[in-house]
Amino acid sequence: MARVLPSAQPGSMAKWERVLGPTLWPYLAAALDVPAADGEAWRRLAGQLGQANLPRSALVALFLARQATTDRFVLGDLYCEESMWWRALGLPDAPRLRVARRLYSEPDASETVEESSADGLTTLTRRNAPARFDEYCHACATDEFPQWIDEARTVDLDAVDTPIGAAEDLSFLVLKGGQVAMRLDAWVRGNASVQFGGVPVIFSARGARPDDQLAALAINHLRYLTIWSGADLVMVETAADLDLEPEPLRQWIDSHRTWSRRVDYVQIDLARPEETIFADFRETHRQDTKRGLRLMDVRAWTADDRALIEDYLHLKAMIGRFSFDTIDTIRDSLAAGRTHLWVGYDGATPISAVLTADHGTTTIYSSSVSAPGERRPLSHALVWTAIQDAKARGQKLFDMAPLQIDPAFGTKHAGIALFKRGFARTRLERTWHAVQVR
């Protein structure tokens, strides 16, 4: 039975009636009974809002209000898959959700939790964020976003959503005098541990040495990157080819840094000859790759190949990997050339699949799923297929993510790191500075 939300209820619920407005407010009762991970139920609710001529962003407002009026607003909740969910619902600008979530989840020493005995709901009260969080939710309800939201973006924000375990690439072009003065790139790595309550953002700046004003912009972007990702730390990446040393930015990093570590980055240089790349694989991986190619029939996605996408999602379901994405959203991404999908078959039975995502001239190893059992040779074969495809399309790098990160992030994905270690002997050395931004 849906909850009844009387308008006269004191405290936070009365506040939400004001924030959501009289038209959207009645739908909050239904939203409270929709599980956060039930994508189909949220799609039905989105349809009801559409029939009521409410803006699509109103669903975001409902979701945020639902989370904020219960005890379920958890930093990092669905952090890998929620952006695909909003895209599947046809909602614009998924990063805006992260803005609001971060505003509400911003921890503070004066944080208090208040229990409402009247209806059993829990209201989280925080000193820093509530006013802007309410403002943001009201903007979602009315589809009129205040200027401070857009100030987080300079000129261009390219948000590309890829499946769980992959990277989400946020790119900013900082302009000066109409010319690109600096490009800020960030990768949110789903493979990292959530020990800190969120995922790290890997940040790098490329371009001309920024002056003090541009350095201040970069600092602001560092903060907003964590808002969008729900992360607690920013991993500021520096290397010989990264010019990240203007005085204000260096001082800011130094004053907020918790540690610095060298990180081996697994990236395959696709400019090298194919046989040289393959020779860099460990012997066992080369044999597994050859064996896998003999054992299965590999099919690449082609236009309107719905069955291949269905088989990919079926494999994900077999191993319990839930996805908010739909056949249509995967197809749209494939058709646009943002992602690429291969499925391996034993006869007519799908047994393994790999999906990659293009971010500029870099192809990222995004998602790999296989039917239960000893499937390592099959996975290796599909990854090699994806590497060959990226090279043939003129991509410059094939990114298999960091080989390992600081032990503070745990060893949850040691097996994945071992897999990557065997696939590429050539590594790029980087230094990560863990910057505490909250």
URJODA-V681497 format. One record per backbone hydrogen bond with DSSP energy under -1.0 kcal/mol. CO is the residue of the C=O (numbers start at 1). NH is the residue of the N-H. If there is no record, write none. Layout:
CO&NH ; CO&NH
//
This chain:
6&9 ; 11&15 ; 12&16 ; 13&17 ; 14&18 ; 15&19 ; 16&20 ; 17&21 ; 21&25 ; 24&27 ; 25&28 ; 27&31 ; 28&32 ; 30&33 ; 31&34 ; 35&38 ; 37&39 ; 38&42 ; 39&43 ; 40&44 ; 41&45 ; 42&46 ; 43&47 ; 44&48 ; 45&49 ; 46&50 ; 47&51 ; 48&52 ; 49&54 ; 50&53 ; 55&58 ; 56&59 ; 57&61 ; 58&62 ; 59&63 ; 60&64 ; 61&65 ; 62&66 ; 63&67 ; 64&68 ; 65&69 ; 67&70 ; 72&74 ; 74&77 ; 76&79 ; 78&82 ; 81&85 ; 82&86 ; 83&87 ; 84&88 ; 85&89 ; 86&91 ; 87&90 ; 93&96 ; 94&97 ; 95&99 ; 96&100 ; 97&101 ; 98&102 ; 99&103 ; 100&104 ; 101&105 ; 102&106 ; 108&111 ; 112&125 ; 114&123 ; 116&120 ; 121&116 ; 123&114 ; 125&112 ; 129&133 ; 130&134 ; 131&135 ; 132&136 ; 133&137 ; 134&138 ; 135&139 ; 136&140 ; 137&141 ; 138&142 ; 139&143 ; 139&144 ; 146&149 ; 147&151 ; 149&152 ; 150&153 ; 163&166 ; 166&190 ; 168&188 ; 169&160 ; 170&186 ; 171&158 ; 172&184 ; 174&181 ; 174&182 ; 176&179 ; 179&176 ; 182&174 ; 183&206 ; 184&172 ; 185&204 ; 186&170 ; 187&202 ; 189&192 ; 194&197 ; 200&189 ; 201&235 ; 202&187 ; 203&237 ; 204&185 ; 206&183 ; 211&215 ; 212&216 ; 213&217 ; 214&218 ; 215&219 ; 216&220 ; 217&221 ; 218&222 ; 219&223 ; 220&224 ; 221&225 ; 222&226 ; 223&227 ; 224&228 ; 225&229 ; 226&230 ; 232&437 ; 233&201 ; 234&435 ; 235&203 ; 236&433 ; 238&431 ; 239&242 ; 242&244 ; 246&250 ; 247&251 ; 248&252 ; 249&253 ; 250&254 ; 251&255 ; 252&256 ; 253&257 ; 256&436 ; 259&434 ; 261&432 ; 263&430 ; 264&403 ; 265&267 ; 265&428 ; 266&400 ; 268&398 ; 269&272 ; 273&277 ; 274&278 ; 275&279 ; 278&281 ; 282&286 ; 283&287 ; 284&288 ; 285&289 ; 286&290 ; 287&291 ; 288&292 ; 289&293 ; 290&294 ; 291&295 ; 292&296 ; 297&345 ; 299&343 ; 302&305 ; 304&306 ; 305&309 ; 306&310 ; 307&311 ; 308&312 ; 309&313 ; 310&314 ; 311&315 ; 312&316 ; 313&317 ; 314&318 ; 315&319 ; 316&321 ; 317&320 ; 326&330 ; 327&331 ; 328&332 ; 329&333 ; 330&334 ; 331&335 ; 332&336 ; 333&338 ; 333&339 ; 334&337 ; 338&358 ; 340&356 ; 341&301 ; 342&354 ; 343&299 ; 344&351 ; 344&352 ; 345&297 ; 346&349 ; 349&346 ; 351&371 ; 352&344 ; 353&369 ; 354&342 ; 355&366 ; 355&367 ; 356&340 ; 357&364 ; 359&362 ; 361&396 ; 361&397 ; 362&359 ; 363&399 ; 364&357 ; 367&355 ; 369&353 ; 373&375 ; 375&379 ; 376&380 ; 377&381 ; 378&382 ; 379&383 ; 380&384 ; 381&385 ; 382&386 ; 383&387 ; 384&388 ; 385&389 ; 386&390 ; 387&391 ; 388&392 ; 389&393 ; 390&395 ; 391&394 ; 396&270 ; 397&363 ; 398&268 ; 399&365 ; 401&266 ; 406&409 ; 407&410 ; 411&414 ; 413&417 ; 414&418 ; 415&419 ; 416&420 ; 417&421 ; 418&422 ; 420&424 ; 422&282 ; 428&265 ; 430&263 ; 431&238 ; 432&261 ; 433&236 ; 434&258 ; 435&234
//
